[in-house]
Amino acid sequence: MLDLEVIQDPATATVALEPIRSRLLAELGQPASAASVAAKIGLTRQKANYHLNALRSHRLVQEAGERRWGGLTERLFVASAASYVVAPKAMGPAATDPARTADRLSASYLIALAARIVQEVGDLVRRAREADKGLATLSIDTEIRFRSAAERAAFTADLTHAVTGLAARYHDASAPGGRAHRLIVAAHPTPIENTPKEKP
């Protein structure tokens, strides 16, 4: 089982996003029979089999052996990955594209960049798996709380200066055998979780 699968195909995305099938994928993190997952989510075995067949036809679920129970032999199924994400490519021509967003400081542009990361890295991961090779990536994820808008602006200026300086130091467009890497630095407000109000 993969830890993450990026869905590129529109038909596969449609199958995976159907609510019952999405729930089946979540239940099949470990091998299970159609009867056992049907009982967990309140389906008949026949309906569970119908949805499992749709998932199998798009390689989202695969057989994982058999189990004897009483006098019966049950087939076991497991999801192809622990979790999934749908790539922009699945939207076809309507997919987001950073080049179509003029305002580089807008939230729309940031979302378009994030979508491009999913698309490009998803493609790279797939190719690396097919070639049985590793893929060198770097991710930094942290949180910073600014005391004021002025300090946020100062941080932005310092960060921009540091990143452009590092890029200038290490970038070599003519290096033989070199490989270009995409570097994206992003920041956005941390979502505030809504806590349920206490009843009087």
Protein Blocks (a to p, Z undefined) as FASTA:
>chain_A
ZZbdcdfbfklmmmmmpmklmmmmmmmmpgcdfklmmmmnopafklmmmmmmmmmmnopa
ccebjadehjbccdddddfbfbdcddfklnmmmlccfklpmblmbmklmmmmmmmmmmmm
mmmmmmmmmnopacdddddddddddfbfklmmmmmmmmmmmmmmmmmmmgcfklghiacd
ddddddddddddddddddZZ
